[in-house]
Amino acid sequence: MNPGVRQIEDGPPVPTGTQFVPGETVFYSVQVAGYTVAPSTPADPDKRKVRLSYTIDAYDPKGVKIVETVQSVLDTTVSEQDKEWKPKVRAEILLPPFAPPGKYKFVTKLTDDLSKQTASSETLFEVTGPTVESSAELTVRNFGFYRSEDDTKPIPVAAYRAGDTLFARFNMVGFRFGERNTIDLAYDVAVLNPEGKEIYAQPNAAVEKSFSFYPKPYVPGGMNLNLQPDMRKGQYTIVLTVHDFAGKQNYETRQTFSVE
């Protein structure tokens, strides 16, 4: 078996060290040699049967399947002119959008249905992306304030001017899964003024209710607040309350910013 990981279908195998990103499509193929060719029949002396059954699985760094098993049969005939032909089995997978970084692998198991011989192969490939620390309980990771919606790095000091738009992003982890990896999350947002009085509240600011084959390691969240032009200077507090309805968990975090 001659496995290969590619970035385009039937393209060249990727060089060592190539990193895929979450949400990218990965093309994988295995070329098979040493298979059995059945004798020809009087009815069709120029054709001989080949039949190979196979499964292909893809796993994340923790050994969790990221997509459903690819299962198929290569059932064909070959002629004398095809004696050097090596059949190829293929899989095309879409990496989960929140795939954690690390070494992933394809595992191929093949059965020659004519000889009953079996073979297997493992092929590693790398995925890069943000690292979000897991948690045994519901919590929020990587809360950050931003100047704009497109910023990739949080600002080092959460200071704004009256009339600015505040952007914040974070990740929710430690939630429980329901049937079929169902997620049932929501979060509330409130803002307290420098005296601790609530001046803004939005219950159910966002709701995440979904399911997927691959259990999401985290769920991103975000918000933006339009700071009023007459907002007085001082330190304000965002109260973020996350609800995990499937796991019957709640978590609150308070993050401060200043208006200068």
SULRA-V334553 format. One line per field, one symbol per residue. psi: psi as a letter, one per 30 degrees, with the letter a starting at -180 (. if undefined). A space follows every 50 residues. Layout:
psi = ???
This chain:
psi = kilkklflkgakkklkfkkllkflkkkklkkklglkkllllefiffkkkk jkklkklkkafggkkfllkkklkjjalllefgfgkjlkklkjkjkkfhkl laklkkjkkkkjfefgllllkkkklkklakkjklkflklklhkkklelff kfklkekikllkflkkkkllkklgllkakhhkkillkkklkklfggkkfk kjkhekkjjlllekkkflkllllkkjkkfgkllaklkkjkjkkjeeghlk kkkkkkllk.
